């Protein structure tokens, strides 16, 4: 299965016309791509500049009309753009993965404000509650940053608290790295590297337990897995379900219980073992 990422913007922050995106997707699907990943700094704002309203749901509907497209994956959404229309499209369109990447960045409102984010911890919580209520099997991924200038001990504690509340299936963490020429480079309250590194370890230790619990919840469930390769030791097939984005998420290791599996084909797989970061399954007869 071929996978292609399609950016929704051109230039700095200018939305591409919908017909251009659909045309590119049609070209890619004719060339063999069956999974389309929609990307932008904030995909939920697609269309605001050239159409005057959020157009991501309509774009997804148009893309899903392409017969060769099997799966549409939406990445990089902000919580304030999780509208009822978008939730309904993800829920009801069989070609849209029940998967959202929502890079929340932080869990403390003062830090979010310093980052010039429009959302708050409460807004993020509300969006996650609504998504899980409407789409119970949705897989949610995020990224957070520690060590941003001005991140006090209290602000970091708020981040840890919110990570526990939000309960993301997957979470990546980054330490703030000052880049010359950026606004953040000039900000006061720079955090020492050793403190930032310690906070990073605390976040990842907390998320490890959450991820393992989430993977435990998928035990004995059956999910469609597309086989992509064979493990280095030659024992397992390796693939992804709707819940694993390429390159950023762990894979699913598959043991064939009868005949050999074909690379590129999709099979129903029962999840029978897991760790914090990996899932193992067997073919379902």
Secondary structure as GFF3:
##gff-version 3
##sequence-region A 1 285
A	DSSP	beta_strand	2	7	.	.	.	ID=ss1
A	DSSP	beta_strand	9	10	.	.	.	ID=ss2
A	DSSP	beta_strand	14	15	.	.	.	ID=ss3
A	DSSP	alpha_helix	18	30	.	.	.	ID=ss4
A	DSSP	beta_strand	33	39	.	.	.	ID=ss5
A	DSSP	three_ten_helix	43	45	.	.	.	ID=ss6
A	DSSP	alpha_helix	56	63	.	.	.	ID=ss7
A	DSSP	beta_strand	71	74	.	.	.	ID=ss8
A	DSSP	three_ten_helix	79	81	.	.	.	ID=ss9
A	DSSP	alpha_helix	84	92	.	.	.	ID=ss10
A	DSSP	beta_strand	96	101	.	.	.	ID=ss11
A	DSSP	alpha_helix	109	114	.	.	.	ID=ss12
A	DSSP	alpha_helix	121	134	.	.	.	ID=ss13
A	DSSP	beta_strand	139	146	.	.	.	ID=ss14
A	DSSP	alpha_helix	153	166	.	.	.	ID=ss15
A	DSSP	beta_strand	170	175	.	.	.	ID=ss16
A	DSSP	three_ten_helix	183	186	.	.	.	ID=ss17
A	DSSP	alpha_helix	193	216	.	.	.	ID=ss18
A	DSSP	beta_strand	222	230	.	.	.	ID=ss19
A	DSSP	beta_strand	237	240	.	.	.	ID=ss20
A	DSSP	beta_strand	252	255	.	.	.	ID=ss21
A	DSSP	beta_strand	266	274	.	.	.	ID=ss22
A	DSSP	beta_strand	279	283	.	.	.	ID=ss23
###
